[in-house]
Every structure is written in structure tokens, then in C-alpha cells.
């Protein structure tokens, strides 16, 4: 049986047991076992949150993840997490190195590029033209809108350049996969000529996370959480996440039996730790990123899990992957993100929405959840699990992705 080679441009593809969004780790596994598809992943060699080099070689590391999945970690500028200029150079260095690696992958039948960063579109378009194969563009976040909204991107020349790249990506793509209905509406409105290319392939729940939560009590004892109500956040500590909101709320609730826990890494983590120290906060813990296989233990150790983003209209369009993780682990969610994510948890009845950057509202919603009994919190968690099981099962979503790939492989 003929094996088809797929090239996937994904600058932040997770390593084994790495924390973060595992969407494409699961998709590539599913493609390999369900069809004769071999995915060659072109990823960067600088970790997206820690800034540390992945692999021994600065230039190229090759890893066979499983039969049907090979990952190439290509050179990315090491100053990626230093500042905006460092990040921009990091994007461009990966754009060049991944393109060069892609040229050496033989018998390629299809190219997929997942954005952000938007610059992956340059490499993907060029490689698809050189190899004369179809291209799928996936939009995980609307760029450059997100960078503009968070104040990261202000230079007009760069903004116009990114909008040009975005347009070229849609123009040259055979199909465009989007993660939310809001993304689909946005692209349809701005580029109605590409409406027929659009396919909604959302994020989903990883139910393997539910399999092992046996270390709950061990973790609570390790951090001396005792009988406190624990509100935990998992993920990046960047500008977009705006976790200073948690510091502000923790400062005002120091005398309550509460503990706020921030798990992960990112550019703003040193600042957040410094702020907590300045304010002498004892009710907040900072924990480094934990391996993927330990994430369910930490989720289980929390009473409520948090998802937080900066207050801006662009984030009303996103489904944060962490929310699906919380729901799949049967944990109630405190959500400081408006828009379709709010619609999700309210429809599922699995948590409470808090207005982003509103400290008073945050305090009130924390108090509301803290006042609930164990059984009431468990009911919210069960509601979320049932809803994602019925509507956002990642295995079903992966099959839907396969259905749009197959016609392009003929």
C-alpha cells in the first residue's frame, strides 16, 4: 500500500510529555494509525515558553516519534523570548530553516501550515510551489489582529506586511482550516472570495487526560494547600494572558482560605513573581511547566481551573485549548475570556464567566465558586465532561480533518 508523505509546518510542535496544546500531536498519531500517512513535522528548536534549546544540535535534530510521525527541529534564533525584535528574528529564522529542511523531504503529497506565527505561510507557499503539491492553511489564532490588540505589534510597515502575508496564504491555499466559528466569520467577511475554501476544525478534548489522577492528595500535601480552595491556571505567562489579574485579586483576598496557583512559563513570569514578592503574597504559588503526563494530577489537585486573557475584542473569537482540558478532566472553570469561550462554558453549564480585567467581578466570582459545596463543583465538572464528550471529541475532529485531506492526496 502506498504511503503518502505530508509536511507539517508547526513551529511549536510539542515534545514528548511537554505541556501545552497537543492538538497536532494527537492528529498526526491519528493520521498514522487510520491511514497510510506519514507526517514530517518541521518545528523550531527553541521552546515556545522557556526559550531553551530543544535537542543537542543548534541546527537540526531529527526524531522518529512513532511509525508515521517524524519531527525535525530546525534552527531558531535563541533570543526568541527576549523581546519583540528577538521574537521577530526567531520567526524569520524558523521560516528559513524549515523551508530548507522541507526541500529534502521526498515524495511529498501535501503541505499543511498551522499559524501562528503567520510567517509559516511564507515557507509553506514556497515549498508547495516548488514541489507542486496542494497546501492547507490552518488558522489557530487571527494574526496580525491578536498581536495588534495586545500591543505587541505597532509598526505600520510590519502590520501591512503581515496583512499581505495573510492574504497570500488564503490565496494560495487549497483549503483553509479554522478553529472557531468566529474565525470563519471573520475570514468570510474580509475575504468572501475564499469562502468555499473554509472548513471548521475546532480544538477538542483529550480524554486520555482523565486516565490518571492518582497524585491529587500528594500534590496538595506537597504545596501545603490543606483545606484551601485552590484556583489553578495552566499555560503560557505572556502578554496576551495578562496574569497580573490574578496577582491583583490574590492581593485583595489574602485573608481568605484560598490559594491561587500559576503553572507554566513565559515572558512575563519573572515580572509576575516579582510583583507577588513585592506585595508579600502568601496565597499564590508559581510552579514551572509540568510534563504532559503529570498535568491531570495537577488539574485534579485544583478545585477550580482558570482560563484568562487580556480584555480585547480579538480574544472573543478564541476557544482556548486549556478549557477543553479542564472540561475533559471534570473540573469547573473560572473563565476571564468573553465571546465564544464564554458561550461554551455557559452552554455546557460547567463554570462561571468573569469580566476580564475587572478585579471586583473577579473577587465576587471567586467567592461564588468558593461557597459551593464539593458536590456542586463536581456537578459543574461533570457537565463540562458530558458536553465535550458529545460535541468536541478530538478523535471525531481528527477524522473530520482526514476527510478534507483525502481529496487532496489523489
Long-range contacts (C-beta under 8 A, 24 or more apart in sequence): 1-36, 2-36, 3-36, 3-37, 3-38, 4-35, 4-36, 4-37, 4-38, 4-109, 4-110, 4-409, 5-38, 5-40, 5-105, 5-106, 5-107, 5-108, 5-109, 6-31, 6-37, 6-38, 6-39, 6-40, 6-108, 6-109, 6-110, 6-111, 6-112, 6-405, 7-39, 7-40, 7-42, 7-102, 7-105, 7-108, 7-110, 7-111, 7-112, 7-127, 8-39, 8-40, 8-41, 8-42, 8-111, 8-112, 8-113, 8-114, 9-42, 9-98, 9-102, 9-111, 9-112, 9-113, 9-114, 9-120, 9-123, 9-124, 10-41, 10-42, 10-43, 10-114, 10-120, 11-43, 11-44, 11-48, 11-76, 11-91, 11-94, 11-98, 11-117, 11-120, 12-43, 12-44, 12-48, 13-41, 13-43, 13-71, 14-292, 15-54, 16-65, 17-291, 17-292, 17-293, 18-47, 18-289, 18-291, 18-292, 19-234, 19-235, 19-264, 19-289, 19-290, 19-291, 19-292, 19-295, 20-48, 20-49, 20-235, 20-236, 20-289, 20-292, 21-203, 21-321, 22-206, 22-292, 23-140, 23-203, 23-204, 23-321, 23-394, 24-114, 26-206, 26-394, 26-398, 27-398, 27-401, 28-65, 28-68, 28-69, 29-66, 29-68, 29-69, 30-395, 30-398, 30-399, 30-402, 31-68, 31-398, 31-401, 31-402, 31-405, 32-66, 32-67, 32-68, 32-69, 33-68, 34-398, 34-399, 34-402, 35-402, 35-406, 37-68, 37-405, 38-68, 38-69, 38-70, 39-68, 39-69, 39-70, 40-70, 40-72, 40-105, 40-108, 41-69, 41-70, 41-71, 41-72, 42-72, 42-74, 42-98, 42-101, 42-102, 42-123, 43-71, 43-72, 43-73, 43-74, 43-98, 44-73, 44-74, 44-76, 44-80, 44-90, 44-94, 44-98, 45-73, 45-74, 45-75, 45-76, 46-76, 46-77, 46-78, 46-80, 46-81, 46-90, 48-236, 49-81, 49-236, 49-237, 49-264, 49-265, 49-266, 49-289, 50-81, 50-265, 50-289, 51-78, 51-80, 51-81, 51-82, 53-78, 59-97, 60-97, 60-101, 72-98, 72-101, 74-98, 74-100, 74-101, 81-266, 81-267, 84-152, 84-153, 88-158, 91-117, 91-119, 92-119, 94-119, 94-120, 95-119, 95-120, 95-122, 95-123, 96-123, 98-123, 99-123, 99-126, 99-127, 102-127, 103-127, 103-130, 108-133, 109-133, 109-408, 109-409, 110-134, 110-135, 110-136, 110-405, 110-408, 110-409, 111-135, 111-136, 112-136, 112-137, 112-138, 113-137, 113-138, 113-169, 114-138, 114-140, 115-139, 115-140, 115-141, 115-143, 115-169, 116-140, 116-141, 116-143, 116-146, 117-143, 118-143, 118-144, 118-162, 118-165, 118-166, 118-169, 119-165, 121-165, 121-166, 121-168, 121-169, 122-165, 124-169, 125-168, 125-169, 125-172, 128-172, 129-172, 134-174, 134-175, 134-408, 135-172, 135-173, 135-174, 136-173, 136-174, 136-175, 136-176, 136-177, 136-404, 136-405, 136-408, 137-169, 137-170, 137-173, 137-175, 137-176, 137-177, 138-176, 138-177, 138-178, 138-179, 138-201, 139-176, 139-177, 139-178, 139-179, 139-183, 139-187, 140-179, 141-318, 142-183, 142-186, 142-314, 142-317, 145-314, 146-240, 146-314, 146-315, 148-314, 149-310, 149-312, 149-313, 149-314, 149-315, 150-239, 150-240, 150-310, 150-312, 151-239, 152-239, 152-240, 167-191, 170-194, 170-197, 173-197, 174-408, 175-199, 175-404, 175-408, 177-201, 177-401, 177-404, 179-203, 179-318, 179-319, 180-317, 180-318, 180-319, 180-340, 181-340, 182-316, 182-317, 182-318, 182-339, 182-340, 183-317, 186-317, 199-404, 201-397, 201-400, 201-401, 201-404, 202-319, 202-392, 202-397, 203-319, 203-320, 203-321, 203-324, 203-392, 203-394, 203-397, 204-324, 204-388, 204-392, 204-393, 204-394, 204-396, 204-397, 205-324, 205-325, 205-327, 205-328, 205-388, 205-389, 205-392, 205-393, 205-394, 206-324, 206-325, 206-328, 206-394, 207-328, 207-389, 207-393, 207-394, 209-295, 209-296, 209-299, 209-325, 209-328, 209-329, 210-296, 210-328, 210-329, 210-330, 210-385, 211-296, 212-293, 212-296, 212-297, 213-296, 213-297, 213-299, 213-300, 213-329, 214-297, 215-294, 215-297, 215-300, 215-301, 216-297, 216-300, 216-301, 217-301, 218-297, 219-297, 219-298, 219-300, 219-301, 220-301, 223-259, 223-261, 223-285, 223-287, 225-259, 225-301, 227-257, 228-257, 228-258, 228-259, 229-257, 229-258, 229-259, 229-303, 229-304, 229-369, 229-370, 230-258, 230-259, 230-261, 230-301, 230-302, 230-303, 230-304, 231-258, 231-259, 231-260, 231-261, 231-302, 231-303, 231-304, 231-305, 231-306, 231-334, 231-366, 231-369, 232-260, 232-261, 232-262, 232-263, 232-298, 232-299, 232-301, 232-302, 232-304, 232-305, 232-306, 233-260, 233-261, 233-262, 233-263, 233-264, 233-305, 233-306, 233-307, 233-308, 234-263, 234-264, 234-295, 234-298, 234-299, 234-305, 234-322, 234-325, 235-263, 235-264, 235-320, 235-322, 236-264, 236-265, 236-266, 237-262, 237-264, 237-265, 237-266, 237-267, 237-268, 237-269, 237-272, 238-266, 238-267, 238-268, 239-267, 239-268, 239-310, 240-309, 240-310, 240-315, 241-266, 241-268, 241-308, 241-309, 241-310, 242-308, 242-309, 242-310, 242-311, 242-356, 242-357, 243-268, 243-272, 243-308, 244-268, 244-272, 244-275, 245-308, 245-336, 245-356, 245-357, 245-359, 245-362, 246-284, 246-306, 246-308, 247-272, 247-275, 247-276, 247-279, 247-281, 247-284, 248-359, 248-362, 249-359, 249-362, 249-363, 249-366, 250-276, 250-281, 250-283, 250-284, 251-279, 251-281, 252-359, 252-363, 253-283, 253-363, 253-366, 254-281, 254-282, 254-283, 256-283, 256-370, 257-370, 258-283, 258-366, 258-370, 259-283, 259-284, 259-285, 260-284, 260-285, 261-285, 261-287, 261-302, 262-286, 262-287, 263-287, 263-288, 263-289, 263-290, 263-298, 264-288, 264-289, 265-289, 295-325, 296-329, 299-325, 299-326, 299-329, 299-331, 300-329, 300-331, 302-331, 303-332, 303-369, 303-377, 304-331, 304-332, 304-333, 304-334, 304-351, 304-369, 304-377, 305-329, 305-331, 305-332, 305-333, 305-334, 306-333, 306-334, 306-335, 306-336, 307-333, 307-334, 307-335, 307-336, 307-337, 307-341, 308-336, 308-337, 308-356, 309-336, 309-337, 309-356, 310-356, 310-357, 311-338, 311-355, 311-356, 311-357, 315-339, 315-356, 316-340, 316-341, 319-344, 324-388, 324-392, 326-351, 326-384, 327-381, 327-384, 327-385, 327-387, 327-388, 328-385, 328-388, 329-381, 329-385, 330-378, 330-381, 330-382, 330-384, 330-385, 331-381, 331-384, 332-369, 332-377, 332-380, 332-381, 332-384, 333-384, 334-365, 334-366, 334-369, 336-362, 345-384, 347-387, 348-383, 348-384, 348-386, 348-387, 348-388, 349-380, 349-383, 350-380, 350-381, 350-383, 350-384, 350-387, 351-380, 351-384
